[in-house]
Amino acid sequence: MLRSHLRPVAALLAAAGLAALALAAPAGAATYRVSGKQIAVDENNGIFKMKGSLVGDWNITAFNQTATSPLVQANGTETFKGCLDLRRNGCGRRDPKGTLSFTFSYEALFASPDPASLVWGS
């Protein structure tokens, strides 16, 4: 059951991670609107690929479930390693590359034990 909730978690974390890019920009950096898809490679082990504006690997490196009732509660860490494909032509030598690391707290309400029954999650 621990890994059964990763899909909604990964989608929410991707959105949070993209928002963090704008907040954590160093002086002189620009802000870019990004879009794309997060594709599960091995969902049970928290391994995803990013395609679109962000190209690379997105991994949930820790997922610690701390409660199951009344809400599923968890915390953890994740890492994105790849590039910002500015020209939409694949990651070239002029596209910014690097690694982003995040920590997260997660709460969700499910209608049943089935992970597809997500009612609310943040």
MDTraj code that builds the backbone (N, CA, C; nanometers):
import mdtraj as md
import numpy as np

residues = "MET LEU ARG SER HIS LEU ARG PRO VAL ALA ALA LEU LEU ALA ALA ALA GLY LEU ALA ALA LEU ALA LEU ALA ALA PRO ALA GLY ALA ALA THR TYR ARG VAL SER GLY LYS GLN ILE ALA VAL ASP GLU ASN ASN GLY ILE PHE LYS MET LYS GLY SER LEU VAL GLY ASP TRP ASN ILE THR ALA PHE ASN GLN THR ALA THR SER PRO LEU VAL GLN ALA ASN GLY THR GLU THR PHE LYS GLY CYS LEU ASP LEU ARG ARG ASN GLY CYS GLY ARG ARG ASP PRO LYS GLY THR LEU SER PHE THR PHE SER TYR GLU ALA LEU PHE ALA SER PRO ASP PRO ALA SER LEU VAL TRP GLY SER".split()
xyz = np.array([
    [0.0817, -0.1190, 0.0000],
    [0.0000, 0.0000, 0.0000],
    [0.0863, 0.1258, 0.0000],
    [0.2057, 0.1194, 0.0545],
    [0.2927, 0.2351, 0.0625],
    [0.3166, 0.2956, -0.0744],
    [0.3499, 0.2156, -0.1732],
    [0.3801, 0.2674, -0.3062],
    [0.2550, 0.2852, -0.3912],
    [0.1404, 0.2364, -0.3466],
    [0.0202, 0.2452, -0.4284],
    [-0.0291, 0.3889, -0.4441],
    [0.0168, 0.4783, -0.3604],
    [-0.0268, 0.6174, -0.3675],
    [0.0734, 0.7056, -0.4419],
    [0.1758, 0.6488, -0.5030],
    [0.2798, 0.7284, -0.5674],
    [0.2319, 0.8057, -0.6891],
    [0.1433, 0.7517, -0.7693],
    [0.1011, 0.8226, -0.8915],
    [0.0423, 0.9597, -0.8595],
    [-0.0589, 0.9720, -0.7696],
    [-0.1083, 1.1063, -0.7398],
    [-0.0020, 1.1918, -0.6711],
    [0.0819, 1.1300, -0.5894],
    [0.1884, 1.2039, -0.5225],
    [0.2846, 1.2599, -0.6257],
    [0.3253, 1.1797, -0.7208],
    [0.4215, 1.2239, -0.8218],
    [0.3663, 1.3388, -0.9039],
    [0.2402, 1.3330, -0.9405],
    [0.1816, 1.4412, -1.0188],
    [0.1774, 1.5705, -0.9392],
    [0.1390, 1.5627, -0.8127],
    [0.1359, 1.6821, -0.7294],
    [0.2763, 1.7356, -0.7055],
    [0.3723, 1.6475, -0.6873],
    [0.5087, 1.6911, -0.6621],
    [0.5707, 1.7555, -0.7844],
    [0.5362, 1.7064, -0.9016],
    [0.5877, 1.7687, -1.0233],
    [0.5400, 1.9129, -1.0328],
    [0.4139, 1.9362, -1.0021],
    [0.3610, 2.0727, -1.0050],
    [0.4293, 2.1588, -0.8997],
    [0.4496, 2.1042, -0.7814],
    [0.5175, 2.1795, -0.6756],
    [0.6621, 2.2080, -0.7125],
    [0.7262, 2.1121, -0.7758],
    [0.8647, 2.1302, -0.8167],
    [0.8789, 2.2391, -0.9200],
    [0.7874, 2.2453, -1.0128],
    [0.7925, 2.3492, -1.1148],
    [0.7706, 2.4865, -1.0527],
    [0.6847, 2.4956, -0.9549],
    [0.6643, 2.6224, -0.8856],
    [0.7907, 2.6623, -0.8100],
    [0.8609, 2.5659, -0.7540],
    [0.9841, 2.5943, -0.6807],
    [1.0927, 2.6478, -0.7722],
    [1.0918, 2.6091, -0.8988],
    [1.1907, 2.6615, -0.9928],
    [1.1830, 2.8134, -0.9992],
    [1.0633, 2.8671, -1.0009],
    [1.0465, 3.0120, -1.0092],
    [1.0885, 3.0795, -0.8791],
    [1.0660, 3.0154, -0.7644],
    [1.0972, 3.0747, -0.6355],
    [1.2457, 3.0665, -0.6013],
    [1.3157, 2.9668, -0.6514],
    [1.4541, 2.9430, -0.6123],
    [1.5543, 2.9964, -0.7140],
    [1.5118, 3.0829, -0.8040],
    [1.5997, 3.1321, -0.9095],
    [1.7048, 3.2269, -0.8532],
    [1.8308, 3.2100, -0.8927],
    [1.9353, 3.3013, -0.8486],
    [1.9213, 3.4364, -0.9186],
    [1.9915, 3.5374, -0.8663],
    [1.9863, 3.6716, -0.9249],
    [2.0247, 3.6655, -1.0717],
    [1.9525, 3.7377, -1.1544],
    [1.9816, 3.7417, -1.2974],
    [1.9185, 3.6285, -1.3768],
    [1.8513, 3.5373, -1.3113],
    [1.7891, 3.4251, -1.3809],
    [1.6533, 3.4681, -1.4367],
    [1.6074, 3.3949, -1.5352],
    [1.4775, 3.4222, -1.5962],
    [1.3752, 3.3201, -1.5480],
    [1.2488, 3.3532, -1.5673],
    [1.1402, 3.2621, -1.5357],
    [1.0839, 3.2097, -1.6670],
    [1.0604, 3.0789, -1.6743],
    [1.0092, 3.0163, -1.7957],
    [0.8819, 2.9406, -1.7641],
    [0.7829, 2.9514, -1.8523],
    [0.6621, 2.8698, -1.8420],
    [0.6979, 2.7331, -1.8981],
    [0.6670, 2.6286, -1.8238],
    [0.7000, 2.4938, -1.8686],
    [0.5749, 2.4093, -1.8779],
    [0.5797, 2.3091, -1.9641],
    [0.4713, 2.2129, -1.9762],
    [0.5333, 2.0807, -2.0199],
    [0.4606, 1.9744, -1.9995],
    [0.5109, 1.8443, -2.0390],
    [0.4375, 1.7327, -1.9685],
    [0.5005, 1.6174, -1.9705],
    [0.4406, 1.4986, -1.9108],
    [0.5406, 1.4286, -1.8209],
    [0.4857, 1.3712, -1.7149],
    [0.5644, 1.2855, -1.6279],
    [0.5201, 1.1427, -1.6580],
    [0.6135, 1.0606, -1.7014],
    [0.5830, 0.9245, -1.7444],
    [0.6428, 0.8262, -1.6454],
    [0.5587, 0.7367, -1.5937],
    [0.6059, 0.6365, -1.4982],
    [0.6942, 0.5341, -1.5698],
    [0.8132, 0.5154, -1.5176],
    [0.9041, 0.4111, -1.5657],
    [0.8900, 0.2905, -1.4739],
    [0.8965, 0.3143, -1.3437],
    [0.8775, 0.2115, -1.2412],
    [0.8065, 0.2796, -1.1242],
    [0.6752, 0.2901, -1.1357],
    [0.5955, 0.3637, -1.0384],
    [0.6147, 0.3131, -0.8960],
    [0.6237, 0.1827, -0.8781],
    [0.6387, 0.1263, -0.7433],
    [0.7687, 0.1676, -0.6767],
    [0.8692, 0.1993, -0.7559],
    [0.9978, 0.2427, -0.7003],
    [1.0195, 0.3932, -0.7166],
    [0.9169, 0.4662, -0.7583],
    [0.9244, 0.6113, -0.7669],
    [1.0147, 0.6638, -0.8768],
    [1.0202, 0.5948, -0.9915],
    [1.1068, 0.6357, -1.1021],
    [1.0208, 0.6838, -1.2180],
    [1.0458, 0.8096, -1.2596],
    [0.9671, 0.8728, -1.3645],
    [1.0598, 0.9430, -1.4630],
    [1.0118, 0.9625, -1.5845],
    [1.0806, 1.0406, -1.6876],
    [0.9985, 1.1661, -1.7117],
    [1.0665, 1.2764, -1.7345],
    [1.0006, 1.4013, -1.7699],
    [1.0250, 1.4272, -1.9178],
    [0.9189, 1.4638, -1.9900],
    [0.9281, 1.4977, -2.1320],
    [0.8509, 1.6255, -2.1554],
    [0.9041, 1.7126, -2.2387],
    [0.8438, 1.8422, -2.2646],
    [0.9464, 1.9496, -2.2370],
    [0.9079, 2.0514, -2.1605],
    [1.0016, 2.1584, -2.1267],
    [1.1121, 2.1095, -2.0346],
    [1.0786, 2.0211, -1.9430],
    [1.1782, 1.9567, -1.8580],
    [1.2038, 1.8176, -1.9142],
    [1.3303, 1.7866, -1.9373],
    [1.3674, 1.6565, -1.9923],
    [1.4670, 1.5935, -1.8977],
    [1.4326, 1.4752, -1.8487],
    [1.5255, 1.4076, -1.7590],
    [1.4554, 1.3079, -1.6698],
    [1.5214, 1.2781, -1.5585],
    [1.4743, 1.1780, -1.4631],
    [1.4193, 1.2456, -1.3384],
    [1.3012, 1.2006, -1.2963],
    [1.2383, 1.2487, -1.1729],
    [1.2216, 1.1277, -1.0833],
    [1.2851, 1.1295, -0.9673],
    [1.2816, 1.0138, -0.8773],
    [1.2322, 1.0532, -0.7390],
    [1.1393, 0.9755, -0.6878],
    [1.1004, 0.9887, -0.5481],
    [1.2018, 0.9041, -0.4710],
    [1.2869, 0.9708, -0.3942],
    [1.3970, 0.9014, -0.3276],
    [1.3615, 0.8541, -0.1875],
    [1.2556, 0.9094, -0.1296],
    [1.2061, 0.8616, -0.0004],
    [1.0576, 0.8938, 0.0086],
    [0.9801, 0.7999, 0.0597],
    [0.8370, 0.8189, 0.0812],
    [0.8037, 0.7488, 0.2117],
    [0.7836, 0.8279, 0.3167],
    [0.7605, 0.7731, 0.4503],
    [0.6171, 0.8009, 0.4917],
    [0.5343, 0.6976, 0.4884],
    [0.3941, 0.7127, 0.5259],
    [0.3867, 0.7179, 0.6774],
    [0.3235, 0.8234, 0.7305],
    [0.3178, 0.8424, 0.8751],
    [0.1792, 0.8190, 0.9333],
    [0.0757, 0.8170, 0.8486],
    [-0.0607, 0.7915, 0.8956],
    [-0.1443, 0.7399, 0.7790],
    [-0.2496, 0.6640, 0.8133],
    [-0.3397, 0.6129, 0.7100],
    [-0.4846, 0.6533, 0.7335],
    [-0.5155, 0.7035, 0.8539],
    [-0.6535, 0.7375, 0.8840],
    [-0.6569, 0.8579, 0.9767],
    [-0.7454, 0.9505, 0.9581],
    [-0.8435, 0.9583, 0.8523],
    [-0.7829, 0.9993, 0.7182],
    [-0.6639, 1.0604, 0.7220],
    [-0.5944, 1.0986, 0.5992],
    [-0.4695, 1.0139, 0.5822],
    [-0.4317, 0.9898, 0.4577],
    [-0.2997, 0.9335, 0.4304],
    [-0.2031, 1.0503, 0.4448],
    [-0.1037, 1.0341, 0.5289],
    [-0.0034, 1.1374, 0.5489],
    [0.1338, 1.0776, 0.5241],
    [0.2194, 1.1567, 0.4594],
    [0.3535, 1.1094, 0.4279],
    [0.4470, 1.2288, 0.4123],
    [0.5757, 1.1989, 0.4157],
    [0.6767, 1.2981, 0.3830],
    [0.7857, 1.2263, 0.3060],
    [0.8708, 1.3023, 0.2407],
    [0.9754, 1.2369, 0.1636],
    [1.0639, 1.3339, 0.0898],
    [1.1395, 1.2782, -0.0034],
    [1.2316, 1.3568, -0.0854],
    [1.2215, 1.3105, -0.2296],
    [1.2604, 1.3987, -0.3193],
    [1.2606, 1.3677, -0.4616],
    [1.3691, 1.4478, -0.5302],
    [1.4106, 1.4012, -0.6474],
    [1.5177, 1.4660, -0.7229],
    [1.4833, 1.4661, -0.8710],
    [1.5083, 1.5798, -0.9366],
    [1.5006, 1.5897, -1.0818],
    [1.6419, 1.6153, -1.1322],
    [1.6840, 1.5376, -1.2317],
    [1.8136, 1.5575, -1.2949],
    [1.7899, 1.5611, -1.4444],
    [1.8239, 1.6738, -1.5068],
    [1.8008, 1.6856, -1.6495],
    [1.8241, 1.8264, -1.6976],
    [1.7416, 1.8696, -1.7939],
    [1.7604, 2.0021, -1.8525],
    [1.6274, 2.0715, -1.8752],
    [1.6373, 2.2019, -1.8974],
    [1.5257, 2.2843, -1.9388],
    [1.5420, 2.3033, -2.0894],
    [1.4570, 2.2369, -2.1665],
    [1.4671, 2.2368, -2.3129],
    [1.4057, 2.3660, -2.3672],
    [1.4844, 2.4733, -2.3663],
    [1.4344, 2.6058, -2.4037],
    [1.3899, 2.6143, -2.5484],
    [1.4585, 2.5465, -2.6378],
    [1.4287, 2.5572, -2.7806],
    [1.3367, 2.4461, -2.8318],
    [1.2962, 2.3567, -2.7412],
    [1.2088, 2.2442, -2.7778],
    [1.2660, 2.1611, -2.8911],
    [1.3989, 2.1406, -2.8870],
    [1.4650, 2.0605, -2.9900],
    [1.5546, 1.9535, -2.9279],
    [1.5227, 1.9126, -2.8091],
    [1.6094, 1.8199, -2.7376],
    [1.7092, 1.9007, -2.6564],
    [1.7667, 1.8413, -2.5579],
    [1.8595, 1.9133, -2.4714],
    [1.9911, 1.9360, -2.5442],
    [2.0138, 2.0586, -2.5849],
    [2.1376, 2.0938, -2.6522],
    [2.2389, 2.1495, -2.5544],
    [2.3553, 2.1834, -2.6052],
    [2.4639, 2.2299, -2.5175],
    [2.4329, 2.3659, -2.4538],
    [2.3425, 2.4441, -2.5131],
    [2.3096, 2.5749, -2.4569],
    [2.1903, 2.5718, -2.3626],
    [2.1245, 2.4584, -2.3497],
    [2.0120, 2.4473, -2.2568],
    [2.0648, 2.4262, -2.1146],
    [2.0035, 2.4941, -2.0159],
    [2.0473, 2.4769, -1.8773],
    [2.0255, 2.3331, -1.8302],
    [2.1260, 2.2793, -1.7612],
    [2.1210, 2.1433, -1.7086],
    [2.1520, 2.1459, -1.5603],
    [2.1039, 2.0471, -1.4888],
    [2.1358, 2.0417, -1.3470],
    [2.0471, 1.9466, -1.2712],
    [2.0534, 1.9598, -1.1403],
    [1.9789, 1.8741, -1.0490],
    [1.9022, 1.9612, -0.9505],
    [1.7779, 1.9253, -0.9257],
    [1.6954, 1.9901, -0.8244],
    [1.6565, 1.8838, -0.7217],
    [1.6650, 1.9187, -0.5948],
    [1.6239, 1.8273, -0.4881],
    [1.5158, 1.8948, -0.4054],
    [1.4166, 1.8160, -0.3654],
    [1.3028, 1.8683, -0.2920],
    [1.2720, 1.7798, -0.1718],
    [1.2106, 1.8408, -0.0703],
    [1.1471, 1.7647, 0.0372],
    [0.9981, 1.7974, 0.0284],
    [0.9144, 1.7044, 0.0727],
    [0.7704, 1.7289, 0.0642],
    [0.6971, 1.6691, 0.1826],
    [0.5796, 1.7267, 0.2067],
    [0.4810, 1.6717, 0.2993],
    [0.3574, 1.6462, 0.2154],
    [0.2907, 1.5357, 0.2407],
    [0.1763, 1.4964, 0.1590],
    [0.0615, 1.4547, 0.2486],
    [-0.0598, 1.4994, 0.2145],
    [-0.1819, 1.4555, 0.2798],
    [-0.2847, 1.4270, 0.1723],
    [-0.3596, 1.3204, 0.1891],
    [-0.4604, 1.2844, 0.0907],
    [-0.5765, 1.2122, 0.1577],
    [-0.6918, 1.2240, 0.0948],
    [-0.8117, 1.1529, 0.1377],
    [-0.8534, 1.0610, 0.0246],
    [-0.8705, 0.9343, 0.0554],
    [-0.9138, 0.8351, -0.0421],
    [-1.0498, 0.7817, -0.0002],
    [-1.1372, 0.7548, -0.0977],
    [-1.2703, 0.7016, -0.0695],
    [-1.2650, 0.5544, -0.0302],
    [-1.1583, 0.4853, -0.0733],
    [-1.1408, 0.3439, -0.0428],
    [-0.9907, 0.3141, -0.0475],
    [-0.9489, 0.1920, -0.0185],
    [-0.8066, 0.1578, -0.0286],
    [-0.7516, 0.1624, -0.1719],
    [-0.8395, 0.1659, -0.2704],
    [-0.7962, 0.1724, -0.4097],
    [-0.7322, 0.3092, -0.4370],
    [-0.6058, 0.3152, -0.4831],
    [-0.5408, 0.4441, -0.5090],
    [-0.6141, 0.5296, -0.6128],
    [-0.6957, 0.4688, -0.6968],
    [-0.7710, 0.5449, -0.7977],
    [-0.8876, 0.6210, -0.7341],
    [-0.9140, 0.5980, -0.6054],
    [-1.0280, 0.6626, -0.5391],
    [-0.9873, 0.7938, -0.4709],
    [-0.8805, 0.8557, -0.5153],
    [-0.8345, 0.9808, -0.4574],
    [-0.9452, 1.0855, -0.4627],
    [-0.9779, 1.1424, -0.3465],
    [-1.0785, 1.2474, -0.3363],
    [-1.0094, 1.3828, -0.3328],
    [-0.9013, 1.3900, -0.2557],
    [-0.8292, 1.5159, -0.2361],
    [-0.6861, 1.4847, -0.1965],
    [-0.5924, 1.5614, -0.2462],
    [-0.4522, 1.5423, -0.2096],
    [-0.3744, 1.6699, -0.2252],
    [-0.2787, 1.6891, -0.1359],
    [-0.1962, 1.8099, -0.1411],
    [-0.0595, 1.7809, -0.0827],
])
top = md.Topology()
chain = top.add_chain()
for i, resn in enumerate(residues, 1):
    res = top.add_residue(resn, chain, resSeq=i)
    for name in ("N", "CA", "C"):
        top.add_atom(name, md.element.get_by_symbol(name[0]), res)
traj = md.Trajectory(xyz[None], top)
